[in-house]
Structures are given as C-alpha cells and as structure tokens.
C-alpha cells in the first residue's frame, strides 16, 4: 500500500502484557512503513498505559467492549453495534487483525469497514478480501506477526523486543534499590506467578531454587502482582525456613517500568512462561523459564542461549485448561535440580561489584 494513501490504521489485539510485548517488532515495522499515519490500538482497558509507553509506535487506545469468544473481558456482544458504528465513522484506511489465528477476530476487523483489511486465516477458514495469510503455526509468536507485515509489503525482519524506560521508571527503580538494599551485582529475580494456575510451576519448588541460590551468595528478590502477594509471601517464608535467609518480597511494589528497569539490572530471572519472560527478553537479561502447559514453539524467547526454557511434554500439551485436570505432569516433571543446574550455568562465575543505580 502507498504510504501517502494510508492516514488511519486500526490494530486489533485485545490481550494482556506478554502478548502485547510480542507484537512490538511488528508495530515497529508498521510505524516505519507509515510514519505519518494515525495508528490506533483496539485493545483492553489496561493497554492505555501500554500505548502511552509506546507512543512512538501508536497514537491512541480504543477500548474494545468485549465479545462472545473473547475471555479476557465479559463475553457479550451487547456493546458491539455501537462500537462498530463509532469505528465505521473513523473511516480507517487499514485494519490489521493481530489478535490471533482468525475466525471471529477477522469478523470483528471486517465489521470496522476499513478500506483494506489484513490478518490471519485458520486452516479451514474461507478466503477473505484483503491481505490475509494462513496462520503460521510453525513460527514463534514474534515471527508470525512479522510475517503478516511482510505480506503487507513491509520490511519486518527485526525480532527484538523493547520496553522504553522513562526517567520516572529509573527514579522508581533507584528508590526500590535504596529502600530494599538491593545489590544489582548479585541480584536474582524469582517470579512464581502466572495468570493461569496451569502455567505455574509449584511455588514450593521456586522456594527451593531460591533458597539454594541464596546459599550460593546471590541476593533473591521475589516479584509479582498484588494478586500474587500470597504466593511470594509463602515463598519468602519457605526460604527463611530452609536456609535462614530473607528474600526481598517486591510483589505489588513495582510498576511495569520500574520492574523492567530492575530486570535490566538483575543478573538472572527465574520465572514461569508468563509476561516476565518477555520482559527479560526485552531487557536482554538472562533467564530460566519453566514452561508448564504452554506451546513453547510459539512462546519461548527466540534467543535460546540467553533465555533457557525447561519443559516436559506429556500428550496433553499444549494445554487449554485454566487448571490442569491430569495432575499437572508437565510442571511436576521439571525438577528443582534441573532448574538449579541451568540457573547456575546462566549466572556468572563471580558476582560483580556494582553501584546501586538503575
């Protein structure tokens, strides 16, 4: 498409943080191709902060009102008619379905009545007008959205994630380091939470890994959302009981920007296959990712040396359940010894002497 003829672009991706981070390279390529266009993200309410952080890539958030088949919000089509009326009045030149494999997500994009549509098609889905490509199931998540940009004639070979940091992010990080006496030269972040219980490695195993690393001389800090505070508190208590050392519990105490800044200064992150894994990839911090249930071919970071993924593959994988009905073998078959071995390999042989500033 001629850039001069594209003034208004809509991107449909109503998902959470980790999913949004994975499409940043595609958004970056889109912005390079259409530097003067007004690019609006149709997403979840929380994504206002995401759009503000990535203001160099997007200009506006349009809150998606929800629909049947989209479990991130209340599943109702009641608000779609007024939403479509408002979107059609915007007269988008290009609407891009970056939400997923196709189907109803394509129906929503087509209902915007943009001049041109683009997206993905499920294997049994009928062709649609516009630029639609078969869902590239064999590609990693970042690469598949770049593939759609390539189909639009956009150069999209760069797969590096990014999280731009503001001065406020850095000041908040400095304050955390000072308040909790963090030594970034020997700091290991442990993140035991995940949105779905089926994606969580057992908290008691995280505690054993954290306690062993603390005994090795590394400083352990536990990260998580406010809703994960009970998980981190339990792990902190277990570490104290196992090794008699205190872990720093940061659950609910960090914004995204401050957390990203802290991840960027840490020596290692140990986490589930969740949003923090993508934060570590964006900040180029080494990680050990215990992937329970998820499709590792799709979600594992592309840099397999910097980011080591541990996973077991029972026949029920990839998992479609919120809670595992089979006894969670994919998680339980990854041992504490395995995670520790890889974590110790990822850590430098000697701890660094550092100052305490982000």
C-alpha positions in Angstrom: 0.0 0.0 0.0 1.2 3.5 -0.8 2.1 5.2 2.5 0.7 8.5 1.2 -2.7 6.9 0.9 -2.8 5.4 4.4 -3.7 8.0 7.0 -5.7 6.0 9.6 -4.7 2.5 10.8 -6.5 0.2 13.3 -4.7 -2.7 15.1 -7.0 -5.2 16.8 -5.2 -7.0 19.7 -7.2 -7.2 22.9 -4.8 -9.1 25.0 -2.5 -8.9 28.1 1.0 -7.6 28.6 3.1 -10.6 27.4 1.0 -10.9 24.3 1.4 -7.2 23.6 5.1 -7.2 24.0 5.4 -10.0 21.4 3.8 -7.8 18.7 6.1 -4.8 19.3 8.5 -5.7 16.5 5.6 -5.8 14.0 4.3 -2.5 15.3 7.7 -1.0 14.9 7.9 -2.1 11.3 4.4 -0.8 10.7 5.4 2.6 12.0 8.5 2.7 9.8 6.3 2.0 6.8 3.6 4.6 7.7 5.4 7.3 9.7 2.7 9.9 9.2 -0.3 7.6 9.8 -2.5 7.8 12.9 -2.3 4.3 14.4 -5.0 3.2 16.9 -4.8 0.1 19.0 -8.1 -1.6 19.7 -7.4 -3.4 23.0 -8.2 -3.9 26.6 -8.6 -1.0 29.1 -5.3 -1.7 30.8 -3.5 -1.0 27.5 -3.8 2.8 27.9 -0.5 2.6 29.8 1.0 0.4 27.1 0.0 2.9 24.3 1.5 5.8 26.4 4.8 3.9 26.8 4.9 3.1 23.1 3.8 6.5 21.9 6.5 6.3 19.2 4.6 3.3 17.7 0.9 4.0 18.5 -1.2 7.2 18.8 -4.3 6.1 20.6 -6.1 3.3 22.5 -9.7 2.4 21.5 -11.1 0.2 24.2 -12.6 -3.0 22.8 -16.0 -3.5 24.5 -15.8 -7.3 24.5 -17.5 -10.1 22.5 -18.5 -13.7 22.8 -15.4 -15.8 22.3 -13.0 -13.3 23.9 -12.5 -14.4 27.5 -10.2 -11.5 28.5 -13.4 -9.5 29.1 -17.1 -10.1 29.8 -18.2 -12.3 26.9 -21.1 -10.4 25.5 -21.9 -8.9 22.1 -24.3 -6.3 23.6 -21.9 -3.4 23.0 -20.7 -4.3 19.5 -23.3 -2.4 17.5 -22.5 1.0 18.9 -18.8 0.1 18.8 -19.0 -0.7 15.1 -20.9 2.5 14.4 -18.2 4.5 16.0 -15.4 2.7 14.2 -17.0 3.0 10.8 -17.3 6.7 11.3 -13.5 6.8 11.7 -13.0 5.6 8.1 -9.9 3.5 8.7 -7.7 3.0 5.6 -6.2 -0.2 7.0 -7.4 -2.6 9.8 -5.0 -5.3 10.9 -6.1 -8.3 12.9 -3.1 -9.1 15.2 -5.3 -10.8 17.8 -4.8 -14.4 16.8 -5.4 -17.2 14.3 -8.5 -15.8 12.6 -12.2 -16.7 12.8 -14.3 -14.3 14.9 -11.4 -11.9 15.2 -11.5 -11.5 11.5 -15.2 -10.9 11.6 -14.6 -8.1 14.1 -12.0 -6.5 11.9 -14.1 -6.7 8.8 -17.0 -5.1 10.6 -14.9 -1.9 11.0 -15.4 -1.4 7.3 -11.8 -0.2 6.7 -10.7 0.3 3.1 -8.2 -2.6 3.4 -8.1 -5.5 5.9 -5.3 -7.8 6.9 -4.9 -10.7 9.2 -4.6 -14.5 9.5 -6.8 -17.4 8.4 -7.4 -20.6 10.3 -6.8 -23.8 8.2 -10.5 -24.3 7.4 -11.4 -20.6 7.1 -12.7 -19.3 3.8 -10.6 -16.6 2.0 -11.3 -13.0 2.9 -10.9 -9.8 0.9 -7.6 -8.0 1.7 -4.2 -9.3 2.8 -4.8 -12.5 4.8 -2.3 -15.2 5.2 -2.6 -18.8 6.7 -1.9 -18.8 10.4 1.8 -19.7 10.6 1.6 -22.3 13.3 5.2 -23.3 13.0 6.5 -19.8 13.8 7.4 -18.3 17.1 4.9 -15.6 18.3 7.1 -12.6 17.4 7.9 -14.0 14.0 4.3 -14.7 13.0 3.2 -11.1 13.3 6.3 -10.0 11.4 5.2 -12.5 8.7 1.9 -10.6 8.3 3.8 -7.3 8.0 5.9 -8.9 5.3 2.7 -9.9 3.5 1.7 -6.2 3.6 5.0 -5.4 1.8 6.7 -4.1 4.9 10.3 -4.9 5.9 9.9 -6.7 9.2 12.9 -8.8 9.9 13.8 -7.3 13.3 12.5 -9.5 16.2 14.0 -7.7 19.2 11.5 -6.8 21.9 11.8 -3.5 23.6 10.5 -1.7 26.7 11.2 2.0 26.6 12.1 3.4 30.1 11.2 6.8 31.3 13.1 8.9 33.8 10.3 8.2 36.3 10.8 4.4 35.8 14.5 4.9 36.6 13.9 7.0 39.6 11.4 4.4 40.9 13.9 1.7 40.3 16.6 3.7 42.2 14.1 4.1 45.1 13.5 0.4 45.2 17.2 -0.4 45.3 17.8 2.0 48.1 14.7 1.0 50.2 15.4 -2.7 50.0 19.2 -2.5 49.9 19.4 -4.4 46.6 22.8 -5.3 45.2 22.3 -5.5 41.5 25.7 -7.2 41.0 24.3 -10.3 42.7 20.5 -9.9 42.2 18.4 -12.8 41.1 14.7 -12.2 40.5 12.2 -15.0 41.0 8.7 -14.7 39.6 6.5 -17.6 40.6 3.1 -16.2 39.4 1.2 -16.6 36.1 -2.3 -15.7 35.1 -3.4 -19.3 34.8 -2.8 -21.9 37.5 -2.0 -24.4 34.8 1.0 -22.3 33.8 2.6 -22.2 37.3 5.5 -24.4 38.4 4.9 -25.3 42.1 5.7 -22.4 44.5 7.5 -24.8 46.9 9.9 -25.7 44.1 10.5 -22.0 43.4 11.3 -21.6 47.1 13.8 -24.5 47.0 15.6 -23.0 43.9 15.6 -19.5 45.5 16.9 -20.9 48.8 19.8 -22.7 47.1 20.7 -19.6 45.1 20.7 -17.6 48.2 23.1 -20.1 49.8 25.3 -19.7 46.8 25.6 -16.0 47.7 23.1 -14.5 45.3 20.5 -12.0 46.6 17.0 -13.2 45.8 14.0 -10.8 45.2 10.5 -12.1 44.6 8.4 -10.3 42.0 4.7 -10.5 41.3 1.5 -8.6 41.1 -0.6 -7.5 44.1 -2.8 -10.5 43.4 0.2 -12.8 43.7 1.3 -11.5 47.1 0.2 -14.7 48.9 2.4 -16.7 46.6 5.5 -14.6 47.2 4.9 -14.4 50.9 4.7 -18.2 51.1 8.0 -18.5 49.1 9.7 -15.9 51.4 8.6 -17.8 54.5 9.9 -21.1 53.0 13.3 -19.6 52.1 13.7 -18.4 55.6 12.7 -21.8 57.0 15.0 -23.7 54.6 18.1 -21.5 54.7 17.5 -18.9 57.4 17.9 -16.1 54.9 15.5 -13.3 54.0 14.3 -12.8 50.4 13.1 -9.4 49.3 9.4 -9.5 48.6 8.5 -7.0 45.9 5.0 -8.3 45.0 2.7 -5.4 44.2 5.5 -2.8 44.8 6.6 -2.2 41.2 5.1 -0.6 38.2 5.8 -2.1 34.8 8.5 0.4 34.1 10.3 0.1 37.4 10.1 -3.7 37.1 11.6 -3.6 33.6 14.4 -1.3 34.8 15.1 -3.7 37.7 15.0 -6.7 35.4 17.5 -4.9 33.2 19.9 -4.6 36.2 19.5 -8.1 37.6 21.9 -11.0 36.9 19.1 -13.5 36.2 15.4 -14.0 36.3 13.8 -17.4 37.1 10.1 -17.4 36.1 7.2 -19.2 34.6 6.3 -18.8 30.9 4.5 -15.6 31.5 4.8 -11.8 30.9 8.0 -11.5 32.9 9.7 -13.9 30.5 9.1 -11.4 27.7 10.2 -8.5 29.9 13.5 -10.3 30.5 13.8 -10.8 26.7 13.1 -7.2 26.1 15.7 -6.1 28.7 18.3 -8.7 27.5 18.6 -10.2 30.9 19.4 -13.9 31.2 16.5 -16.0 32.3 15.4 -19.5 33.2 11.9 -20.1 32.1 9.9 -23.1 33.4 7.2 -23.6 30.8 4.2 -25.5 32.0 1.4 -26.2 29.6 2.2 -23.5 27.1 3.3 -24.1 23.5 7.0 -23.5 23.8 7.4 -23.4 20.0 5.2 -20.4 20.0 6.1 -18.6 23.2 9.7 -19.4 24.0 12.1 -16.5 23.6 14.0 -16.5 20.3 17.4 -16.2 21.9 17.8 -19.8 23.2 21.2 -19.1 24.7 20.3 -16.1 26.8 16.9 -17.5 27.7 16.8 -21.2 28.7 13.4 -22.8 28.6 12.7 -26.0 30.6 9.7 -28.0 29.7 8.2 -31.5 29.8 5.9 -32.7 27.0 3.1 -35.1 28.1 0.5 -35.9 25.4 -2.0 -33.2 26.7 0.4 -30.4 25.8 -0.2 -27.7 24.7 -2.8 -27.1 27.4 -6.2 -25.5 27.0 -7.2 -25.7 30.7 -7.1 -23.0 33.3 -6.4 -25.7 36.0 -4.8 -29.0 35.0 -7.2 -31.9 35.3 -4.5 -34.5 34.9 -2.2 -33.9 38.0 0.0 -31.3 36.2 2.7 -33.7 34.9 4.2 -31.0 32.6 5.1 -29.0 35.7 6.0 -31.8 38.1 8.3 -33.5 35.7 10.6 -30.4 35.7 12.7 -30.9 38.8 14.3 -28.5 41.2 17.7 -30.0 40.3 17.2 -29.3 36.6 16.2 -25.6 37.2 19.1 -25.1 39.6 21.7 -26.6 37.2 20.6 -24.3 34.4 20.3 -21.3 36.7 23.9 -21.8 37.9 25.0 -22.1 34.3 23.3 -18.9 33.4 24.9 -16.9 36.3 28.4 -15.5 36.1 31.1 -17.4 37.9 31.9 -14.3 40.0 29.5 -11.8 41.4 30.1 -8.2 40.3 30.9 -5.2 42.4 28.3 -2.6 41.3 26.9 0.7 42.4 23.2 0.7 43.2 21.7 2.8 40.5 19.4 2.0 37.6 
